[in-house]
Amino acid sequence: MSSATRLLVNGFEVEVEADRHLVGSTLVPALTEAAARPRVQRRAFVFLVGPPGAGKSTLAALLADAGRQLPEPLAVDVVGIDGFHLPHHHLVSHHVTTPQGTVPLSAIKGAPETFDVDGLARHLEASANDDVAWPTYDRRVHDVVPGTTPLSADLVIVEGNWLLLDEPGWRDLAAHAQYVVLLTADPQLLRGRLVERKVRGGLTPVEAEAFYERSDRLNVERVMASSDFSKVDLTLVVQADGTIQQGEL
């Protein structure tokens, strides 16, 4: 049975259909387990990872809401790695060589090369015991806004595509996580979601399809082929009807 919940996702209020069974039997236990795992630092980090289009931001907001609804409420903060995109002026002024030729980084926005992974690592380290303000990515201006999300809770969900990427700079991030959730879906479902997202953002359908082929598709494939999923504690799979079920890769 599901029920509608209004949540703040990426700065916008949206209505989310929440599966009560999933929340009660899977998500709430995951949160409580993460909070209870032994650690030397004050703050526990839950990594929520998966390919673009899977719905990580929405699920993170749902997890935080589930924590607030517990008989003994569990405070949960949510941050995303999108706040560590390199600034737009950097992306348009720096170039990368691709099979299609030399293009500005803005043309592959969302790929690992367009992130400040060192800045992300520093924020994770600094936030282990202190209340540090994290940057966010404002989808209205399509750029990073620094210092806009202060952390106060002892349990923090960090969501992003590349948190388990087994490549230099990225592979060390998992050491900060006390619990890791993977959210994934069939590639064709992801394709439809990603094209629709770009159309909602102002692109024409043709432009959205081109961006998917140039960037999003490659990112989906790279997440699934180059991430270290051995670190995953819980796998969730988005179904064709939008529901989420516990599953396996």
ZAMARGU-4260 file (C-alpha; in steps of 0.2 Angstrom, whole numbers, plus 5000, padded with zeros to 4 digits):
<rodrens>
0) 5000/5000/5000 | 5007/5017/4996 | 5003/5035/5002 | 5007/5052/4995 | 5019/5062/5004
5) 5025/5080/5000 | 5044/5082/5001 | 5057/5095/4997 | 5068/5088/4983 | 5082/5099/4975
10) 5073/5114/4982 | 5056/5110/4974 | 5041/5103/4984 | 5035/5087/4975 | 5022/5074/4979
15) 5030/5057/4981 | 5020/5040/4982 | 5028/5031/4997 | 5027/5012/4998 | 5023/5010/5017
20) 5029/4992/5017 | 5046/4998/5009 | 5048/5012/5022 | 5043/5002/5037 | 5052/4985/5033
25) 5067/4991/5023 | 5071/5010/5024 | 5068/5013/5043 | 5078/4998/5048 | 5092/5003/5036
30) 5093/5020/5044 | 5093/5013/5062 | 5106/5001/5058 | 5117/5015/5050 | 5115/5026/5065
35) 5119/5011/5077 | 5135/5005/5068 | 5151/5008/5079 | 5161/5023/5074 | 5174/5034/5081
40) 5167/5050/5074 | 5152/5059/5079 | 5143/5059/5062 | 5137/5043/5052 | 5137/5045/5033
45) 5125/5034/5023 | 5130/5034/5005 | 5116/5033/4992 | 5123/5029/4975 | 5117/5024/4958
50) 5116/5029/4940 | 5108/5045/4935 | 5089/5045/4933 | 5086/5032/4946 | 5078/5044/4959
55) 5092/5046/4972 | 5087/5064/4977 | 5069/5058/4980 | 5073/5043/4989 | 5085/5053/5000
60) 5071/5065/5005 | 5060/5050/5008 | 5073/5042/5020 | 5075/5058/5029 | 5056/5059/5031
65) 5055/5041/5037 | 5068/5046/5051 | 5057/5060/5057 | 5042/5049/5058 | 5050/5036/5070
70) 5042/5035/5087 | 5059/5042/5093 | 5063/5054/5079 | 5080/5052/5070 | 5087/5068/5063
75) 5094/5066/5046 | 5102/5078/5035 | 5103/5076/5016 | 5117/5082/5004 | 5122/5078/4986
80) 5138/5078/4977 | 5130/5089/4964 | 5136/5103/4975 | 5154/5099/4970 | 5151/5101/4951
85) 5165/5113/4945 | 5158/5131/4942 | 5149/5134/4926 | 5162/5146/4920 | 5176/5133/4922
90) 5166/5120/4913 | 5163/5131/4898 | 5181/5137/4897 | 5190/5120/4899 | 5190/5106/4887
95) 5191/5087/4886 | 5195/5075/4872 | 5181/5063/4868 | 5178/5050/4854 | 5168/5064/4846
100) 5182/5077/4847 | 5187/5091/4859 | 5172/5098/4868 | 5170/5109/4883 | 5167/5101/4900
105) 5150/5108/4900 | 5146/5096/4886 | 5149/5081/4897 | 5142/5089/4913 | 5139/5076/4926
110) 5154/5065/4921 | 5167/5063/4935 | 5179/5074/4927 | 5166/5089/4930 | 5167/5087/4949
115) 5179/5094/4962 | 5182/5077/4970 | 5195/5084/4982 | 5183/5097/4988 | 5170/5083/4992
120) 5183/5073/5001 | 5188/5088/5012 | 5170/5091/5016 | 5167/5073/5021 | 5183/5074/5032
125) 5178/5090/5040 | 5160/5085/5043 | 5165/5070/5053 | 5164/5079/5069 | 5160/5097/5065
130) 5144/5106/5058 | 5150/5111/5041 | 5140/5120/5027 | 5140/5111/5011 | 5137/5118/4993
135) 5122/5114/4983 | 5118/5114/4965 | 5104/5126/4960 | 5095/5118/4945 | 5086/5135/4942
140) 5103/5144/4938 | 5112/5128/4933 | 5127/5132/4944 | 5134/5128/4961 | 5130/5139/4976
145) 5143/5137/4990 | 5139/5135/5009 | 5120/5134/5008 | 5117/5117/5017 | 5123/5117/5035
150) 5124/5100/5043 | 5117/5098/5061 | 5111/5080/5062 | 5122/5065/5067 | 5116/5055/5053
155) 5119/5062/5035 | 5113/5054/5018 | 5126/5059/5004 | 5118/5055/4987 | 5127/5054/4970
160) 5132/5044/4955 | 5150/5042/4958 | 5152/5038/4977 | 5158/5021/4973 | 5168/5024/4957
165) 5183/5014/4957 | 5195/5027/4950 | 5208/5038/4958 | 5201/5051/4970 | 5184/5043/4971
170) 5188/5026/4977 | 5194/5033/4994 | 5177/5041/4998 | 5169/5025/5003 | 5180/5025/5019
175) 5168/5039/5026 | 5152/5028/5024 | 5145/5018/5038 | 5131/5011/5027 | 5129/5011/5008
180) 5113/5010/4998 | 5112/5006/4979 | 5097/5012/4969 | 5097/5006/4951 | 5085/5003/4937
185) 5083/4995/4920 | 5094/5006/4907 | 5078/5009/4896 | 5069/5016/4911 | 5083/5027/4915
190) 5084/5033/4897 | 5066/5039/4897 | 5068/5048/4914 | 5084/5057/4909 | 5077/5063/4892
195) 5061/5069/4901 | 5071/5078/4914 | 5081/5088/4901 | 5065/5092/4892 | 5057/5099/4909
200) 5074/5109/4911 | 5070/5118/4894 | 5078/5108/4881 | 5069/5102/4865 | 5066/5083/4864
205) 5079/5082/4850 | 5092/5092/4861 | 5087/5081/4876 | 5090/5065/4866 | 5107/5072/4860
210) 5112/5076/4877 | 5107/5058/4883 | 5118/5050/4870 | 5133/5062/4872 | 5133/5062/4891
215) 5119/5053/4902 | 5120/5036/4893 | 5139/5036/4895 | 5137/5041/4914 | 5124/5027/4917
220) 5136/5014/4909 | 5151/5020/4918 | 5142/5020/4935 | 5137/5002/4932 | 5153/4996/4925
225) 5166/5005/4935 | 5159/5006/4953 | 5164/4995/4967 | 5147/4987/4972 | 5156/4976/4985
230) 5153/4990/4997 | 5134/4990/4995 | 5124/4985/5011 | 5106/4987/5003 | 5101/4986/4985
235) 5085/4994/4979 | 5078/4992/4961 | 5066/5004/4953 | 5052/4995/4943 | 5044/5001/4927
240) 5029/5007/4937 | 5040/5018/4948 | 5039/5007/4963 | 5055/5002/4972 | 5059/4984/4978
245) 5073/4977/4987 | 5084/4967/4975 | 5101/4962/4969 | 5112/4968/4955
</rodrens>
